[in-house]
Amino acid sequence: MAENGTLPKAPPRRPVRRVLTAVAGGIALFLVLLILLWNWDWFVPLVDRRASAALHRPVSIAHLHVRLGFTTTVSVDDLQIRQPEGFEKEKELFASAKKATVSVNVWRYITHKGLEVPLIALDTPKGDIVALANGKNNYTFTDPDAKPAPQSSTQPIALPRIGDVVITNGDIRIAMAKLKTDMHVLMHTTPPKGEQDGSIVIDLKGRYAQAPISGHIVGGSLLTLTNSTRPYPIDARLENGPTYVTLRGAIDDPLHFKGTKLVLHFAGPDMSLLYALTGIPIPQTPSYSVSGKLDYTSAHIRFSNFSGKMGSSDIGGTIAVDPQTKPITVDANLYSHHVDLKDLGGFIGAKPGHEESKKTATSDRILPSQPINVPKLNAVNAHLVYKGDRIENKDMPLDNILADITVQDGAIAINKLNFAVGNGTLGLSGALDPAQNGQFKTHFKVDVSRLSIQRLMKATETFKGSGTLGGHITLAATGNSIASLLGNGNGGVTLVVDHGGDVSALLPDLIGLKIGSAILSALGIPDRSDLKCFIADMPLRQGILSTNSLLLMTNNTRTLGGGSVNLKNETLDYHVTTRSTSFNVLSLPGRVNITGPLKSPTIMPGAEIIGRAAATAGLAIAFPPAVLLPTIQFGVGKGSACEDALAQANNAPAAGIKPGSTTGSGAATAQPAHHGKTVSQKPLSRKEVHSVWQQRLKHN
């Protein structure tokens, strides 16, 4: 208060207004200058840090461009994403691009209508995708130090709506050590032309699964991938080594697995090479070419109604794959109208096709020694049904084939492998169960039911006669190939010929060697001899096939066999002896020794035959009429040799199973083993053997 008691006057307000005006003007000037001088590159360090943290590897950009609006466009120049920790020695960057542009419809997003990306453009994108032999890779973006996140039951994130995708001069290298793969994926897009949509073009070059790979793939525009109302077209050609694949057609809503209208074609020298492309193990085959329909959904992949050629056989059917199981599940239903069994050799470890390899041609071994591929078996659970309507092979007297095989957890179950021979059947069943060190414990049974001798001998084109072959073959062993299983096996062979047959054709085929004529000649058995009885009862112990009984009787001779066959080293030490069952002139029968490798054994006459031949030659010089004396046999009688052999084969069969009703007429029925119990047999005359044996078999 002033001394005179009056209030002082308020200071004028103009300075405050001036200050406010100056501040406002400064802000306006700043905004103008900011707009005029704004540079989005100021945010480059921030973008680098955020991107590096998100991708867990160094990220850098040279420039940042942003065009704001309802649809905002962001571009970066010279994008570089370096290799993550542990991959610093890689020569190339993990990813790079001269320029990357993304447009986002911001207004649609903030109004909760979903995410829409009208444009993605990549100029000269490059990548280096690497996976090491130890399983470590450079394309996993998770933080190695992060704790596992708790499982969430939230719905999956909806995919954005994508507009135009433009790729120029893309080059992605893919190197996978376990797949033995190092290839480049080159890609670019083409713009629409008139009513024709744009497309993406992909070329492959390099190596895949150790084999050269090249390919050319043309697909619809990437926009079509997200359009569920328009099928996505594809036209692909791929060559992986000698394997050639084409795929043409369209995919319905590929992001949601709605189905396909595709035609797939495979061709190559060996179907086993398809394992690298399909992940499905297939044994070796001869050259093939097949085409069929390819369809897939989220639950299965089907190669259906395919047909083509495999070697000299036709092949067709349907293969269904469930990729969601681990391991994958394969269900194959295959057929052939005409099949050559040589084309199926790879399924038992043999060389498929008609040409033997140099190794096979020069080797003394004949049993397939190709090991069973355990890793491939563990890669799939499969069920295979195969039917061959007609077997086209003049060297094998088989009519058709029916197979039902299951692979489950590395174990193989042969539920059925049947061959028809006339009215008879040759059937195999068994299993291979995994053991240690890649070995398999196995048990097999072969049922020989009423095989027509005439049909068996048809391949020789020299047979006239009748009769049936029946019996069983059993095997239990541990190994990893046909050769090792037989070389370590236990079991036996029990086979019986009911009646009839031309022994000159029968013996070569039963033995399975190309030496039958020489053996018959050495034994002194004349051509066109009528077969009365044949019994082979041979136990197998640790790969050694020995002889309980080997009897062959014709209308005028009786031949007995003895010795062993070593399946470990595929050699034999055997002898057969023939005697006349009646008075006979001009014959030099006796013992014949058969030794050496199974593939090419040595046949040598025994001392008796040599002595008789020498005596004949000497008498021919001294007294010509006496030349006949050493060739005269007075016979050993027709006795009970056949009956005794039949009784032994019935009472204690080497195969462990009685021949049962596997010979004779009527429907074939399997007969179980009698657990070692003997069955008494009444002595029979030779004339009664045939009819009584048939009756007894029917009631076993």
Order of alpha helices (4+ residues) and beta strands (2+ residues): alpha-alpha-beta-beta-beta-beta-alpha-beta-beta-beta-beta-beta-beta-beta-alpha-beta-beta-beta-alpha-beta-beta-beta-beta-alpha-alpha-beta-beta-beta-beta-beta-alpha-beta-alpha-beta-alpha-alpha-beta-beta-beta-beta-beta-beta-beta-alpha-alpha-alpha
